[in-house]
Amino acid sequence: MTHYEQVSINSSDKDHCNGQPGNPRGCTANDSANGRKSSSNTKPMGRYFRGDVTDAGWQAGRYNRAIKRLQIDILAKLKTNRSLGPGEKPVVRQKYAHMLTEDQATWTAFLQSEWNLLDEVWYDVHVGRPMDLPKDSPNYMKAVVDGVSRKRIDVIGRNGSVILIIEVKPYANMMAIGQVVTYKNLFVNEFTGYRSVQAMVVATKCDADILDIANEQKVIIIALEGVTL
């Protein structure tokens, strides 16, 4: 298998062992050709590659490290240690905060159904990082961007000690699965003190093709009028 090695090179041997194509591995700590032995102050001078550096395993490792750095950067910009505060009663209203018109009928039908076992709810909960602004932007601009550019969870519900991250759709498809899984992960990263958090999609109808992936991702689906085949 193609791979790479880091080889220790004594600074006194740098000119002798220059990593030429004929000696792609560079010198070892004990150069048998010249009887040289490494000293105690031998330090790594760099990486010498053996084989093709486009090896899939090496590229995957570099990709994973880049993703890890990106995740650290994103988490550093997220608001953490948040709390939901007091919620509302799960009752029918004329409007629900920032919920799309086409979603409101579905949510009202859910609240009136036997599936509504919620103790309290929170609407339009913002999660995720806001859009980046120049450092010298005024505070009012930062507040506006923070309010409009972050992702919004349609509803968060509580059933006993279980927190439900709820995406509301007239028709549940694979987009709904992606959204609610993302919202759940962002919620867990930002809010503390909630041990049991589950993702749920409430829909009027549901695409049958997403049921298996929903089960794999542990997403609860409530289809009030059933599944379309």
C-alpha positions in Angstrom: 0.0 0.0 0.0 1.3 3.4 -0.9 2.0 5.6 2.2 4.4 8.2 3.4 7.0 8.2 6.1 8.7 10.9 8.2 12.4 10.3 8.4 14.9 11.8 10.9 17.9 13.4 9.3 20.9 14.7 11.1 21.7 18.3 10.2 25.3 17.2 9.4 24.0 14.7 6.8 21.7 17.1 5.1 24.0 17.7 2.1 24.9 14.0 1.8 21.3 12.8 1.9 19.3 15.3 0.0 16.3 13.2 -0.9 17.1 12.9 -4.6 14.9 10.7 -6.8 17.5 7.9 -6.5 17.0 8.0 -2.7 13.4 8.9 -2.3 13.3 7.9 1.3 16.2 10.2 2.3 18.7 9.1 4.9 17.9 6.9 7.8 19.0 7.6 11.3 21.7 5.0 10.8 23.3 5.4 7.3 24.7 1.9 6.6 26.4 3.1 3.4 28.8 5.4 5.3 28.7 3.9 8.7 27.3 7.1 10.2 25.2 6.9 13.3 22.7 9.4 14.4 23.5 11.7 17.3 21.3 12.4 20.2 20.3 15.8 18.7 18.9 14.3 15.5 15.8 16.2 14.5 13.2 15.6 11.8 14.0 17.9 8.8 10.9 17.2 6.8 8.7 14.6 5.1 10.0 12.3 2.4 7.4 10.5 0.4 7.5 7.0 -1.0 5.2 6.3 -3.8 2.3 8.4 -5.1 1.3 11.3 -2.8 -2.2 11.1 -4.3 -2.8 7.9 -2.5 -6.5 7.7 -1.4 -5.7 7.1 2.2 -3.4 10.0 2.5 -5.9 12.3 0.7 -8.7 11.2 3.0 -6.6 11.9 6.1 -5.9 15.4 4.8 -9.6 16.0 4.0 -10.6 14.8 7.5 -8.1 17.2 9.2 -9.5 20.1 7.1 -13.0 19.3 8.1 -12.0 19.1 11.7 -10.4 22.5 11.6 -13.6 23.9 9.9 -15.8 22.4 12.6 -13.6 23.9 15.3 -13.9 27.3 13.6 -17.7 27.0 13.3 -18.2 25.9 16.9 -16.1 28.9 18.1 -18.6 31.2 16.4 -21.7 29.5 17.7 -23.6 30.8 20.7 -23.3 28.1 23.3 -24.7 27.3 26.8 -28.1 28.6 25.7 -31.4 27.8 27.4 -34.9 27.7 25.9 -36.5 29.5 28.8 -40.3 29.3 29.4 -42.4 27.9 26.5 -46.0 28.3 25.3 -48.9 26.0 25.6 -49.4 23.9 22.5 -52.7 25.3 21.5 -54.2 26.4 18.1 -53.5 30.0 17.2 -54.3 32.2 14.2 -50.6 32.5 13.4 -47.4 30.9 14.6 -44.2 33.0 14.7 -42.5 33.1 11.3 -44.1 29.9 10.2 -44.8 29.7 6.4 -48.5 30.0 5.4 -48.5 26.6 3.8 -47.1 25.0 7.0 -49.6 26.6 9.4 -52.5 24.4 8.3 -50.4 21.3 8.8 -49.3 22.4 12.3 -52.9 23.3 13.3 -54.1 19.9 12.2 -51.4 18.3 14.3 -52.3 20.3 17.4 -55.9 19.2 17.1 -54.9 15.5 16.5 -54.3 12.6 18.9 -50.6 12.9 18.1 -50.3 16.1 20.1 -48.8 15.0 23.4 -46.7 18.1 23.9 -46.4 19.9 27.2 -45.0 23.1 25.8 -43.6 24.6 22.6 -41.2 27.2 21.3 -41.5 28.7 17.9 -38.9 30.1 15.5 -35.8 29.2 17.5 -32.6 30.5 15.8 -29.5 28.2 15.6 -26.3 28.1 13.7 -23.8 30.8 12.9 -24.8 34.2 11.5 -23.4 35.7 8.2 -19.9 37.1 8.6 -19.6 40.9 8.8 -16.6 43.2 8.7 -15.1 43.7 12.2 -15.9 47.4 12.2 -19.7 46.9 11.6 -22.0 48.8 14.0 -23.8 46.8 16.7 -27.2 47.4 15.2 -26.1 45.8 12.0 -24.7 42.8 13.8 -28.0 42.4 15.7 -30.0 42.6 12.4 -27.8 40.0 10.7 -27.9 37.8 13.7 -31.7 37.8 13.6 -32.2 37.2 9.9 -29.2 35.1 8.6 -29.3 32.2 11.1 -31.2 29.0 10.6 -34.7 28.8 12.2 -36.3 25.7 13.8 -40.0 25.7 13.1 -41.0 24.3 16.4 -39.3 22.9 19.5 -41.6 20.8 21.6 -41.3 19.2 25.0 -42.9 15.9 25.9 -42.0 15.2 29.5 -38.2 15.3 29.6 -37.8 14.7 25.8 -37.1 17.7 23.6 -38.4 17.4 20.0 -36.9 19.4 17.2 -39.8 19.7 14.8 -39.8 20.5 11.1 -43.3 21.2 9.7 -44.1 20.4 6.0 -47.3 19.9 4.0 -45.4 17.1 2.2 -42.4 15.4 3.9 -39.6 14.6 1.5 -35.8 14.0 1.8 -35.3 17.8 2.2 -37.3 17.7 5.4 -35.0 14.9 6.7 -31.9 16.9 6.0 -33.2 20.0 7.6 -34.4 18.4 10.8 -31.2 16.4 11.3 -29.1 19.6 10.8 -31.3 21.5 13.2 -31.0 18.8 15.9 -27.2 18.8 15.7 -27.0 22.5 15.9 -29.4 22.5 18.9 -27.3 20.0 20.7 -24.2 22.0 20.1 -25.7 25.3 21.4 -28.1 24.3 24.1 -27.1 22.6 27.3 -29.0 20.7 30.0 -31.2 18.7 27.6 -30.3 15.0 27.8 -32.9 13.6 25.4 -33.2 15.4 22.1 -35.0 13.8 19.1 -35.8 15.0 15.5 -39.4 14.9 14.3 -41.1 15.9 11.0 -44.8 16.7 11.1 -46.5 16.6 7.7 -49.8 16.2 6.0 -48.4 13.5 3.7 -45.1 11.8 3.4 -43.0 10.3 0.6 -42.6 6.6 1.2 -39.0 6.7 -0.1 -37.8 8.5 2.9 -39.1 6.1 5.6 -36.0 3.9 5.7 -33.5 6.8 5.9 -35.7 8.4 8.5 -35.5 5.3 10.6 -31.7 5.1 10.2 -31.4 8.8 11.2 -33.8 8.2 14.1 -36.2 10.8 12.8 -39.8 10.5 13.9 -42.3 11.1 11.1 -46.0 12.0 11.7 -47.9 11.9 8.5 -51.5 13.0 9.3 -53.0 11.8 6.1 -50.7 8.9 5.5 -47.9 8.0 3.1 -47.9 8.4 -0.7 -46.8 5.4 -2.7 
